[in-house]
């Protein structure tokens, strides 16, 4: 499962944290591999930040333990763990230069001056900050300040770097640039990164693996592509990206929807209330349904409600009888130009069976 390395650096073993009657983290177990970029993903209040702080040592679990390289870290204070944490605010010293901010942690630890200068120089070059070494934080852009905070954390050479919503303060364009920058730096230094985010796209871009949490419980762990294409349950399917949901009755190994049999991937329990879930980019629009003998596609009739143009693609919303909400079909520019997809038109939405995920509702 661990693509980049097999050696476990952090082992989280049935960690539980309560705040009164609320279980913020509920018996969570995860293994984080050496050199991987791991994301904790979920909505606000799901427990991801509490779990991150438990790894850092700022939160003491009520049950369970956290191991680093096989050693139990649970009783140790944060400053006794070879782990650094980078916060949303960056917490830079405004009166210090970039170089002084980066060097601060080494000086506190008593690293000699020559070694400190060498390591600060290396990390400033790696983070593309060498030309800004003498500047103060208020003379930097948001992305540059973010890199200073990252350099200050990495210069101490932690075994693991924890990042709590590290890009939340940046605008959309800069955030997208820094996603790739963070990934580049993580691969270059080879340190295990654990990032907390509520941004699904951010996790998909950066992470080697990720865990989706809900109400303190891990819902699914795996590579981003696995969670996107093969979600374990309806919550994961709906939380990561957009998903069209069709209701029906279980029949013949599939789902009977509006009189048509929808087949797909997934094991439904006999008592489950089944749904079929399909990503918008997997759908295509046609004038007529596929032939009865065509076993490669599912199809349902619908009526176009409206169209949203996004430049490189176009979202078409359909009214489909068995769908919970208007169905979204994402068409490429070429596909959009190939047909007349005007509002009010009766069409069929079709998709391949391997792109259908059959899930229990709930």
GIKAWO-V227224 format. One record per helix or strand of 3 or more residues. SS is the DSSP state (H for helix, E for strand). FROM is the first residue (numbers start at 1). TO is the last residue. If there is no record, write none. Layout:
{{SS & FROM & TO} {SS & FROM & TO}}
This chain:
{{E & 8 & 19} {E & 22 & 33} {E & 37 & 41} {H & 48 & 56} {E & 63 & 68} {H & 78 & 80} {E & 83 & 86} {H & 98 & 109} {H & 113 & 126} {H & 130 & 132} {H & 137 & 139} {H & 142 & 154} {E & 160 & 164} {H & 172 & 189} {E & 192 & 197} {H & 200 & 206} {E & 209 & 214} {E & 217 & 222} {H & 224 & 229} {H & 234 & 239} {E & 244 & 247} {E & 249 & 251} {E & 254 & 257} {E & 260 & 262} {E & 274 & 278} {H & 280 & 282} {E & 284 & 286} {E & 297 & 309} {E & 313 & 319} {E & 327 & 332} {H & 333 & 337} {E & 346 & 352} {H & 353 & 355} {E & 357 & 360}}
